[in-house]
């Protein structure tokens, strides 16, 4: 015996099917968008040396600008994040560049520089520190984790020009004597000059 399907029931089933497809498409689209946005923030955790995005504090930026006092030339912020250090350096009169792996942060930094009126004095690039040559810079700002210090020293020694100022945040360069230390606690910055001289 065949089931009796009325036109009304068929219409309800058709509408229900369309709603299910639309809901699945919307959910999938939202999931894809979230993945695209979050992947650049998550992938640093899978690298050999992890440098997570942590915004600089106001005091930290003040200490960096103090460390640049009396200096001239160009500034490079390695792992420039949202661009606030680069923008502060540009406002202090430097030509300031930032390199950052996260494309969203690079775009945000460019927009922020425009908003602060310093886009002509800043440059933001999506670059990997280990593949980017530092030889043209007079001042380097970098947040350091202990796992990267050995490789970082070798890169600095081979690429940086004499009398380049290296402003280090988070951790000092072990076994190397800074020419000055500015600030305290998490906002401390250590200033070094090239060629780096080992303490030992």
N, C-alpha and C positions, 0 to 999 in steps of 0.2 A: 504494500500500500504506500503510495507516494505521499510525502509530507506536503501540506498545504501552506505555501509561502505567499502571504499577501503582499501587495505592492508597498504597503506601509512598513512592514517588517524588513523588506529588502532595502528600502530607503534608509531606515535606521542603521542597518548593518553597513551600508555604503558610507554613511556619514561617520560611523564609528571607526571604520577602516581608515578613512582620510585623516581623522583626528589622531589616530595611533601613529600613522606615518609622519604627520606634522610634528607630533610630540617627540618621536624618535629622532627626527632630523634636527629639531631645536636642541635637544639634549646632546646629541653628537656634536653639533656645532659649538655649543658652549664648552663642552669637554675639550675639543680641539683648540679653541681660543685660549682656554686656561693653560693647556699644555704648551702652546707656542710662547705665551708670555712668561711662564714660570721656568721653562727649561734653561734659559740663560742664567737664572739665579741658582738653579740646583746643580748644574753640571760642574761648577768649581769643586764641589765636594768629591767628585770622582777623579780629579786630577792628582798627580803625584804630590804636588805642592798646592795646598788649598789656600786661596786668599779670598775669603768671603767678603761680600759687600757690607761694609759697616760705615755709615755716614760719619764724617768728621765732626767733632764737637766745635762749638764756637771758640772755646779756649785753645783747642788744638790748632785751629786755623790762625788764631792770634799768635801763638808760639811759632808757627811756621813763618808767618810774615815777619816776626821779630828776628828769626834766624836768617831771613833774606835781607835784613837791613844792612845797608852799606854795599850790597852786591849789585851787579848789573848784568845785562845780557839776557839770555833766555832761560826759562824754567820748564822742566818736564815733570809732571805728576804721573808716576807709574801706578796704574790701577786707579784711574781718576774718578771712578764711581759716578756720582751725580754732578761732578764738575765744580763743586764749591771751592776747592783749593785753587784750581786753575783760575776761576773767576776772581778770587781774592788777590791772587798774584797779578793778574791783569790790571785790577783796580789800583794796585800798588806801583804800577808803571812798567811791569815786565811784559815781554812777549811770552805767553804761557801756553804750553801744549799739554794735552792729556792723552794717555793711551789706556784703553779699556777693552776687555774682551766682550762684555755684555752689550749687544747692539742697542737695546732699549735705553741703557744708561748713556750711551754715546748720543743718541737722538735727544734724550732729555737734556743733556749737558749743552748741546748746541742751541736748543730753544732757550735754556736758562741764560746762556751768554748773550743772546739777542735781547732777552728781557732786561738784563742788567746793563745793556749798552756797551758791551766789551767784545762783541763778536769779531771785530777787526783785529783784536789783540789776542785772540784765542784760536786754537786748533784742536779739535777732538778727533782721534783716530781709533778705529777698531784694530788693535794690534796686540800681538803676543810679546811680552817683555823679552823673552829669550830669542826672538827672531827679529827684534828691532834694534838698530844700531843707535847708541847713545852719544856718539862722538861729537855731535854739533852743539850739545847743550852745556851751559855754564853752571847750571844749578839743577839738581835732581831731588825730587821729593818722593819718598817711598815708604809704604807700610811694610814692615818686615815680619816674617815668621821665622823661627829658628831653623826650620828645615831648609830654608832657601839661602842661608847666609853664605855657605861655602861657595856655591855656584855664583851667587851675586858678587862676592868679592872678586872672583876670577873675571867676571864680565866687566866690572868697574875698572879693574886694573888694566884690562886689555883695550877698553874702548874710550874711557873718559879722558878728556884733555887735562893737562896740569892745572892745578888750582881750581878745579871744579868743586863746588860745594855740594855735599851730599847730606840732605836733611832726612833723618831716619825717624820714623814713628813706630810705636808699639814695643819693639825690642831693639836694644843697641846692637851694633856689630861686635860680636864677641871677639876678644883679643885685640881689638883696635881702639886706640884712644881718641875720643872726640875732642875737637878744639873747644867746644862749649856744649853745655846741657841747659836746656830752657824748659821751664815748667816743672810740674810734678805729677805723680800718679800716672793714670792712663793717658794724660794729655802731654806727657814729657816728649820732647824731641831732642835728638842728639845730632850735632853738626860735625861732619868730617870734611877733610880736604884731600884731594888727590895730589900726589900719589899717596895711597893709604899706607901708613906705617904701623907695622905690628908692634904691640906693646912688649912682646916677649923678647 
